[in-house]
Amino acid sequence: MVARAYTVAFEGVEAHQVEVQCALTPGLPAFSIVGLPDKAVSEARDRVRSALASMAIALPSKRITINLSPADLPKEGSHFDLPIAVALLAAIGIIPEDASESTVSLGELSLDGSLVGVTGALPAAMSAAEEDRTLLCPAVSSPEAAWVAATQVIGAATLADVVRHYSGQSPLKPSEPGEVHNPKNARDLRDVKGQERAKRALEIAAAGRHHLFMVGAPGSGKSMLAARLPTILPPLSPAEALETSMIHSIAGLLDQGGISRSRPFREPHHTASMAAIVGGGRRASPGEISLAHNGVLFMDEMPEFSRPVLETLRQPIETGQVMIARANAHVTYPCKFMLIAAANPCRCGHMFDPAQACARVPDCGQDYLDRLSGPLLDRLDLRIEVPPVSFQDLDLPNDGDTSETVAARVSAAQARQTARFGHDDPTIRVNADVHGQQLEEIATPDAEGRSLLSHVAERFGLSARGYHRVLRVARTIADLDQSDTVRRPHLAEAISFRLSSAQDI
């Protein structure tokens, strides 16, 4: 007799169904696991045996064989403990076989039978919904999995709770979706003294998810501006929250009993490796660009990042996804993020400061910013110079709009984009996602604007990519202006941000 249970094996954000088969055959007592398990899966037999012993359940004096099918799919992780235990309990008749076959389970067992939270509960719930099965998982992981309304999620604290549930002694209630409410950000855009042009660039970038490059002397407020960007971004929509949480679930970042509607803000250090930024490692884990999906990736001191790391950003910025190729798998992660990059104008940072002359001007700045290749800079929509703020200006009272006021304008602009694009193509949500014919339809300027754009393209040698990025930024500026058409002032402002960088001065 063979008893069956079901679980999942992860490949990127996808969860593949795995059938756990348990056979009890005559012979010398043994407990073996086959089906390409890794070390953590092979050790499950000892955790399962100890957990059953803590419940006073004795294993039969037979040969126990656990097969994880399909056998050619690598099985990694400790979440196979619970499905192996469920299949074994069904084989020895403690829980009904039909109950184990109608459930997708995952969870790590402690030696005393308690269930430990595992990563990937949300993708597992999506897979269970596709197969029309119930998901059984540890209680601490159930609030995130319950966001998948198409399947029933059962959260158990111990293996004994699982037995009582399926035997009918004490059925468990279906889990409810949990949401993490992050504390309100005390930072406000109004805290930044001056820098009105930089604040305007942040607003445009937030409204259309455009990439921004800031160049300025140390202490001019680049990091301060970037830290306040999350305060003007709208919360994640339900679809975006589910997408983002799928990646965070695989990475093990959902450990607070639910998912968050706040947009991710990732700020890796410049010493980060390529695998940390793009993704990779033994298990092809998501990198910072994928963890920033639907959010912000802030790269401070961008020229200090290694050249190979920076060049690998070019394709993800353009396509919104990254493929991690390994000998035994090709894993694709989404990575539609807003890149906010900051840099000093030169190594010492004072190239434009008249009070602190640099003996190597202009070679100092040229050598420093040349670490950023032209094709990479061509993919950054907005480029601004952030001048230093004098100490006299710091004594002035706060002026300008608050983050709440700017956030209202950003939300209104994104609402116009949502109404424009509708839900026909879920891959297009903001102006930065538009390409080809659709871009021409929504961002074709008036006659005066077309004349201006043609003149600038010839005068400054805009590439085809730069030309289209100017149109997208102009469309976002028009949305902030509540205009149905792209006019000359919108294009003029978009062009001014395109040409405003230390390398153009």
C-alpha positions as CSV (number, residue, x, y, z in Angstrom):
1,M,0.0,0.0,0.0
2,V,1.3,3.5,-0.9
3,A,0.0,6.6,0.9
4,R,0.3,10.0,-0.8
5,A,0.7,13.6,0.3
6,Y,1.6,16.7,-1.6
7,T,4.1,19.5,-1.2
8,V,6.1,21.9,-3.4
9,A,9.6,22.5,-4.6
10,F,10.6,26.0,-5.3
11,E,12.3,27.3,-8.5
12,G,12.4,31.1,-8.2
13,V,9.0,32.4,-7.3
14,E,7.3,29.3,-8.9
15,A,6.3,26.4,-6.7
16,H,6.2,23.0,-8.5
17,Q,4.0,20.3,-7.1
18,V,5.8,17.3,-5.5
19,E,4.0,14.1,-4.7
20,V,5.3,12.5,-1.5
21,Q,4.7,8.7,-1.6
22,C,5.1,6.5,1.5
23,A,5.4,2.7,1.1
24,L,5.5,0.2,4.0
25,T,7.1,-3.1,2.9
26,P,8.2,-6.2,4.7
27,G,11.9,-6.4,5.5
28,L,14.4,-5.1,8.0
29,P,13.2,-1.9,9.7
30,A,14.6,1.1,7.8
31,F,13.6,4.6,6.9
32,S,14.9,5.9,3.6
33,I,14.1,9.0,1.5
34,V,14.7,9.0,-2.3
35,G,13.9,11.4,-5.1
36,L,16.9,13.7,-5.3
37,P,16.8,15.2,-1.7
38,D,19.4,17.5,-0.4
39,K,21.0,17.2,3.0
40,A,18.2,19.1,4.8
41,V,15.5,16.8,3.3
42,S,17.5,13.6,4.1
43,E,17.7,14.7,7.7
44,A,13.9,14.9,7.8
45,R,13.7,11.2,8.8
46,D,15.3,11.9,12.2
47,R,13.1,14.9,12.9
48,V,9.9,13.0,11.8
49,R,10.9,9.9,13.9
50,S,11.5,12.1,17.0
51,A,8.3,14.1,16.5
52,L,6.2,11.0,16.3
53,A,7.9,9.5,19.4
54,S,7.0,12.7,21.3
55,M,3.3,11.9,20.5
56,A,3.8,8.2,21.6
57,I,3.4,7.0,18.0
58,A,5.6,4.0,17.3
59,L,6.8,3.3,13.7
60,P,5.9,-0.1,12.4
61,S,8.7,-2.7,12.2
62,K,8.8,-2.5,8.4
63,R,10.9,-0.9,5.7
64,I,9.6,2.7,5.2
65,T,10.4,4.2,1.9
66,I,9.6,7.9,1.1
67,N,9.7,8.8,-2.6
68,L,9.6,12.5,-3.7
69,S,8.2,12.6,-7.2
70,P,9.2,13.7,-9.8
71,A,12.5,12.2,-8.9
72,D,14.6,14.4,-11.3
73,L,13.5,17.6,-9.6
74,P,15.9,18.9,-6.9
75,K,14.4,19.0,-3.5
76,E,15.8,21.6,-1.1
77,G,14.8,22.9,2.3
78,S,13.4,21.8,5.6
79,H,9.8,22.3,4.6
80,F,9.5,18.7,3.4
81,D,9.3,17.5,7.1
82,L,5.6,18.0,7.4
83,P,4.5,16.4,4.1
84,I,6.7,13.4,4.9
85,A,5.1,13.1,8.3
86,V,1.6,13.4,6.8
87,A,2.2,10.7,4.3
88,L,3.6,8.4,7.0
89,L,0.7,9.0,9.3
90,A,-1.7,8.2,6.4
91,A,0.2,5.0,5.6
92,I,-0.1,3.7,9.2
93,G,-3.8,4.7,9.3
94,I,-3.7,7.5,11.8
95,I,-5.1,10.1,9.5
96,P,-7.4,9.4,6.5
97,E,-5.7,8.9,3.1
98,D,-8.2,11.1,1.3
99,A,-7.3,14.0,3.7
100,S,-3.6,13.7,3.0
101,E,-4.2,13.5,-0.8
102,S,-6.3,16.6,-0.8
103,T,-3.7,18.7,1.0
104,V,-0.6,20.5,0.1
105,S,1.6,20.8,3.2
106,L,4.9,22.3,4.1
107,G,6.6,23.0,7.4
108,E,9.7,22.1,9.5
109,L,9.3,19.8,12.5
110,S,11.1,20.3,15.8
111,L,12.1,17.3,17.8
112,D,9.1,17.8,20.1
113,G,6.6,17.9,17.3
114,S,6.1,21.7,17.1
115,L,6.0,23.3,13.6
116,V,8.6,26.0,12.7
117,G,7.8,28.6,10.1
118,V,9.3,28.2,6.6
119,T,9.9,30.3,3.6
120,G,7.7,30.2,0.5
121,A,4.2,29.8,2.1
122,L,2.7,32.4,-0.3
123,P,3.9,30.7,-3.5
124,A,2.9,27.3,-2.1
125,A,-0.6,28.7,-1.5
126,M,-0.7,29.8,-5.2
127,S,0.3,26.3,-6.3
128,A,-2.3,24.7,-4.0
129,A,-5.0,26.9,-5.5
130,E,-4.1,25.8,-9.0
131,E,-4.4,22.2,-8.0
132,D,-7.6,22.8,-6.0
133,R,-6.1,21.6,-2.7
134,T,-6.0,22.9,0.8
135,L,-2.7,24.3,2.2
136,L,-1.4,23.0,5.5
137,C,1.4,25.0,7.0
138,P,2.8,26.2,10.3
139,A,0.6,28.7,12.2
140,V,3.3,31.4,12.0
141,S,3.3,31.2,8.2
142,S,-0.4,31.0,7.6
143,P,-1.3,34.7,7.7
144,E,0.8,35.4,4.6
145,A,-0.5,32.3,2.7
146,A,-4.1,33.2,3.5
147,W,-3.9,36.2,1.1
148,V,-4.5,33.6,-1.7
149,A,-8.3,33.6,-1.4
150,A,-8.7,30.8,-3.9
151,T,-7.6,28.1,-1.5
152,Q,-8.2,27.3,2.2
153,V,-5.2,27.7,4.4
154,I,-4.9,25.7,7.7
155,G,-2.3,26.8,10.2
156,A,-1.1,24.3,12.8
157,A,1.2,24.9,15.7
158,T,2.2,21.2,16.3
159,L,2.0,17.9,14.5
160,A,-0.5,16.8,17.2
161,D,-2.8,19.6,16.0
162,V,-2.6,18.2,12.5
163,V,-3.6,14.7,13.7
164,R,-6.5,16.0,15.8
165,H,-7.6,18.1,12.8
166,Y,-7.7,15.3,10.3
167,S,-9.1,12.8,12.8
168,G,-12.0,15.1,13.6
169,Q,-11.2,15.5,17.3
170,S,-10.4,19.2,17.1
171,P,-10.7,20.8,13.6
172,L,-8.6,23.9,13.0
173,K,-10.2,27.1,11.8
174,P,-9.1,28.4,8.4
175,S,-6.5,31.1,8.7
176,E,-7.2,34.8,8.0
177,P,-4.9,37.0,6.0
178,G,-2.6,39.1,8.0
179,E,-1.3,42.6,7.2
180,V,1.8,44.2,8.7
181,H,1.2,47.9,9.5
182,N,4.6,49.6,9.5
183,P,5.0,52.6,11.8
184,K,4.5,55.9,10.2
185,N,7.6,57.4,8.7
186,A,8.6,60.4,10.7
187,R,10.6,61.8,7.9
188,D,9.0,64.5,5.8
189,L,10.1,66.0,2.5
190,R,9.6,69.5,4.1
191,D,12.6,68.7,6.3
192,V,14.9,69.3,3.3
193,K,15.9,72.9,3.2
194,G,16.0,74.3,-0.3
195,Q,16.7,71.8,-3.2
196,E,13.4,72.6,-4.9
197,R,14.5,71.2,-8.2
198,A,15.6,68.0,-6.6
199,K,12.2,67.7,-4.8
200,R,10.5,68.3,-8.1
201,A,12.6,65.5,-9.7
202,L,11.6,63.1,-6.9
203,E,7.9,63.9,-7.4
204,I,8.2,63.2,-11.2
205,A,10.1,60.0,-10.5
206,A,7.6,58.8,-8.0
207,A,4.6,59.6,-10.3
208,G,5.9,57.6,-13.3
209,R,8.5,55.2,-11.7
210,H,11.3,56.9,-13.5
211,H,15.0,56.3,-12.7
212,L,16.8,59.3,-11.1
213,F,20.5,60.1,-10.9
214,M,21.7,62.8,-8.4
215,V,25.1,64.3,-8.5
216,G,26.3,66.7,-5.7
217,A,28.9,67.5,-3.2
218,P,29.1,65.6,0.1
219,G,26.4,66.9,2.5
220,S,24.2,68.4,-0.2
221,G,21.3,66.2,0.8
222,K,21.3,63.4,-1.7
223,S,20.8,60.6,0.8
224,M,18.3,62.8,2.8
225,L,16.2,63.3,-0.3
226,A,16.3,59.6,-1.2
227,A,15.3,58.6,2.3
228,R,12.1,60.7,2.0
229,L,11.0,59.2,-1.3
230,P,9.0,56.4,0.4
231,T,6.9,59.1,2.1
232,I,5.5,60.3,-1.2
233,L,4.9,56.9,-2.8
234,P,1.4,55.4,-2.8
235,P,0.9,52.1,-1.1
236,L,1.1,48.9,-3.0
237,S,-2.1,47.8,-4.8
238,P,-3.4,44.3,-3.8
239,A,-1.9,42.8,-7.0
240,E,1.4,44.5,-6.5
241,A,1.5,43.5,-2.8
242,L,1.0,39.9,-3.8
243,E,3.8,40.0,-6.5
244,T,6.2,41.7,-4.1
245,S,5.4,39.4,-1.2
246,M,6.0,36.3,-3.4
247,I,9.6,37.3,-3.8
248,H,10.0,38.3,-0.1
249,S,8.4,35.0,0.9
250,I,11.0,33.0,-1.0
251,A,13.8,35.2,0.5
252,G,12.4,34.6,4.0
253,L,11.6,38.3,4.7
254,L,8.0,37.8,5.7
255,D,8.4,37.0,9.4
256,Q,6.0,39.4,11.0
257,G,2.8,37.5,10.5
258,G,1.5,38.8,7.2
259,I,2.4,41.0,4.2
260,S,3.0,44.7,4.0
261,R,1.4,47.3,1.7
262,S,4.4,49.6,2.0
263,R,6.7,49.8,-1.0
264,P,10.1,48.2,-0.6
265,F,13.1,50.5,-0.1
266,R,16.4,48.7,-0.6
267,E,19.8,50.4,-0.1
268,P,22.6,47.9,-0.7
269,H,26.2,48.9,0.3
270,H,28.6,49.5,-2.5
271,T,30.7,46.5,-1.5
272,A,27.8,44.2,-2.4
273,S,28.6,41.3,-4.7
274,M,26.9,40.6,-8.0
275,A,25.0,37.7,-6.5
276,A,23.7,40.0,-3.8
277,I,22.5,42.7,-6.2
278,V,21.3,40.6,-9.2
279,G,20.6,37.3,-7.5
280,G,22.3,33.9,-7.5
281,G,24.1,31.7,-5.1
282,R,23.6,28.0,-4.7
283,R,19.8,28.2,-4.6
284,A,19.5,31.0,-7.2
285,S,18.0,33.3,-4.5
286,P,16.6,36.7,-5.5
287,G,18.9,39.7,-5.3
288,E,18.4,43.3,-4.2
289,I,16.9,44.3,-7.6
290,S,14.2,41.7,-7.2
291,L,13.6,42.5,-3.5
292,A,13.0,46.1,-4.7
293,H,10.3,45.0,-7.1
294,N,7.5,47.6,-7.2
295,G,9.6,49.8,-4.9
296,V,12.9,51.7,-4.8
297,L,16.5,50.6,-5.2
298,F,18.8,53.3,-3.8
299,M,22.4,53.0,-4.8
300,D,24.4,55.6,-2.9
301,E,27.9,56.4,-4.1
302,M,27.1,54.6,-7.3
303,P,30.6,54.9,-9.0
304,E,32.0,53.0,-6.0
305,F,30.1,49.8,-7.0
306,S,32.1,47.4,-9.1
307,R,31.9,47.8,-12.9
308,P,30.5,44.3,-13.5
309,V,27.8,44.8,-11.0
310,L,26.7,48.1,-12.6
311,E,26.7,46.7,-16.1
312,T,24.5,43.8,-15.1
313,L,21.8,46.4,-14.2
314,R,21.3,47.4,-17.8
315,Q,19.2,44.5,-18.9
316,P,16.9,44.4,-15.8
317,I,16.3,48.1,-16.0
318,E,15.2,47.7,-19.6
319,T,13.1,44.6,-19.3
320,G,11.8,44.5,-15.7
321,Q,13.0,41.0,-15.1
322,V,16.2,39.1,-14.6
323,M,17.1,35.6,-15.5
324,I,19.6,33.7,-13.2
325,A,21.2,30.9,-15.3
326,R,22.7,27.9,-13.6
327,A,23.8,24.6,-14.8
328,N,20.6,22.8,-13.6
329,A,18.1,25.6,-13.7
330,H,17.1,28.9,-15.3
331,V,15.2,31.1,-12.7
332,T,13.5,34.3,-13.7
333,Y,12.6,36.9,-11.1
334,P,10.6,40.2,-11.7
335,C,12.4,43.4,-10.9
336,K,10.4,46.5,-11.9
337,F,12.1,48.9,-9.5
338,M,12.8,52.6,-9.4
339,L,16.5,53.2,-9.4
340,I,17.7,56.2,-7.4
341,A,21.4,56.7,-7.8
342,A,23.6,59.2,-6.1
343,A,27.2,60.2,-6.7
344,N,29.8,62.8,-5.8
345,P,31.0,64.9,-8.8
346,C,34.6,63.6,-8.2
347,R,36.5,61.5,-5.8
348,C,37.1,64.3,-3.3
349,G,33.6,65.6,-3.8
350,H,34.4,69.3,-4.0
351,M,35.0,69.8,-7.8
352,F,32.4,72.6,-7.9
353,D,33.1,74.1,-4.5
354,P,35.0,77.4,-4.9
355,A,36.0,77.4,-1.3
356,Q,37.8,74.0,-1.7
357,A,39.6,74.0,-5.0
358,C,40.6,70.7,-6.4
359,A,44.1,70.5,-8.1
360,R,42.9,67.9,-10.6
361,V,39.9,69.7,-12.1
362,P,38.4,68.6,-14.5
363,D,40.2,65.3,-14.8
364,C,39.2,64.3,-11.2
365,G,35.5,64.4,-12.0
366,Q,35.9,62.9,-15.5
367,D,37.8,59.9,-14.2
368,Y,35.4,59.4,-11.3
369,L,32.1,59.5,-13.3
370,D,33.6,57.6,-16.2
371,R,33.1,54.5,-14.0
372,L,29.5,54.8,-15.1
373,S,29.2,53.7,-18.7
374,G,27.2,55.7,-21.3
375,P,24.7,52.9,-21.9
376,L,23.9,52.7,-18.2
377,L,23.5,56.5,-17.9
378,D,21.3,56.5,-21.0
379,R,18.8,54.4,-19.1
380,L,18.4,56.9,-16.3
381,D,15.5,59.2,-17.1
382,L,16.2,62.1,-14.8
383,R,19.6,63.6,-14.0
384,I,20.0,66.5,-11.6
385,E,22.7,68.5,-10.0
386,V,22.2,68.8,-6.2
387,P,24.1,72.0,-5.1
388,P,25.4,72.3,-1.5
389,V,23.2,74.2,0.9
390,S,24.9,77.0,2.8
391,F,24.7,77.0,6.6
392,Q,22.8,80.4,6.5
393,D,20.0,78.6,4.6
394,L,19.8,75.9,7.3
395,D,18.7,78.6,9.8
396,L,15.7,79.4,7.6
397,P,12.2,78.0,8.5
398,N,11.0,74.9,6.7
399,D,9.3,75.8,3.4
400,G,7.9,73.9,0.5
401,D,5.2,71.2,0.4
402,T,4.9,68.4,2.9
403,S,5.3,64.8,2.0
404,E,1.5,64.4,2.4
405,T,0.8,67.1,-0.1
406,V,3.3,65.7,-2.7
407,A,2.0,62.2,-2.1
408,A,-1.6,63.4,-3.0
409,R,-0.3,64.8,-6.3
410,V,1.6,61.6,-7.0
411,S,-1.4,59.4,-6.3
412,A,-3.6,61.6,-8.5
413,A,-1.1,61.2,-11.4
414,Q,-0.9,57.5,-10.9
415,A,-4.7,57.3,-10.9
416,R,-4.8,59.0,-14.3
417,Q,-2.3,56.4,-15.6
418,T,-4.4,53.5,-14.1
419,A,-7.5,54.9,-15.8
420,R,-5.6,55.3,-19.1
421,F,-4.1,51.8,-19.2
422,G,-6.9,50.0,-17.6
423,H,-6.5,46.3,-16.8
424,D,-6.1,44.9,-20.3
425,D,-2.4,44.5,-19.9
426,P,-1.3,43.9,-16.3
427,T,2.4,44.5,-17.2
428,I,1.7,48.2,-17.9
429,R,0.8,50.2,-14.8
430,V,2.8,53.4,-15.1
431,N,4.3,55.5,-17.9
432,A,7.7,53.9,-17.5
433,D,6.2,50.6,-18.7
434,V,4.9,52.0,-22.0
435,H,6.7,51.1,-25.3
436,G,6.2,51.3,-29.0
437,Q,2.9,52.3,-30.6
438,Q,1.2,52.8,-27.3
439,L,3.9,55.4,-26.3
440,E,3.3,57.3,-29.5
441,E,-0.5,57.3,-28.9
442,I,-0.3,58.7,-25.3
443,A,2.8,60.9,-25.5
444,T,2.9,62.5,-28.9
445,P,3.6,66.2,-28.3
446,D,1.9,69.1,-30.0
447,A,3.5,70.9,-32.9
448,E,5.6,73.3,-30.8
449,G,6.7,70.4,-28.5
450,R,7.7,68.2,-31.5
451,S,9.8,71.0,-33.0
452,L,11.6,71.6,-29.6
453,L,12.2,67.8,-29.2
454,S,13.6,67.5,-32.7
455,H,15.9,70.4,-32.2
456,V,17.2,69.0,-28.9
457,A,17.7,65.6,-30.4
458,E,19.8,67.0,-33.2
459,R,21.7,69.4,-31.0
460,F,22.6,67.0,-28.1
461,G,22.6,63.7,-30.0
462,L,19.8,62.0,-28.1
463,S,19.8,58.2,-28.7
464,A,16.5,56.5,-29.6
465,R,16.3,55.2,-26.1
466,G,16.8,58.8,-24.7
467,Y,14.2,60.2,-27.1
468,H,11.6,57.7,-25.8
469,R,12.5,58.2,-22.2
470,V,12.1,62.0,-22.6
471,L,8.6,61.3,-24.0
472,R,7.7,59.1,-21.0
473,V,8.9,61.7,-18.5
474,A,7.0,64.4,-20.4
475,R,3.8,62.3,-20.2
476,T,4.3,62.0,-16.4
477,I,4.8,65.7,-16.1
478,A,1.6,66.2,-18.1
479,D,-0.2,63.8,-15.7
480,L,1.0,65.8,-12.7
481,D,-0.3,68.9,-14.5
482,Q,-3.7,67.1,-15.2
483,S,-3.2,67.6,-18.9
484,D,-4.6,65.2,-21.5
485,T,-1.9,66.2,-24.0
486,V,1.8,66.6,-23.9
487,R,2.7,70.3,-24.5
488,R,5.9,72.2,-25.1
489,P,6.3,73.2,-21.3
490,H,6.1,69.5,-20.3
491,L,8.7,68.5,-22.9
492,A,11.0,71.5,-22.0
493,E,11.0,70.4,-18.3
494,A,11.6,66.7,-19.2
495,I,14.5,67.7,-21.5
496,S,16.0,69.9,-18.8
497,F,16.2,66.9,-16.4
498,R,17.6,64.8,-19.2
499,L,20.5,67.1,-19.9
500,S,21.2,68.2,-16.3
501,S,24.1,66.2,-15.0
502,A,27.7,66.8,-14.1
503,Q,28.8,65.3,-17.3
504,D,26.7,67.7,-19.4
505,I,28.0,70.8,-17.7
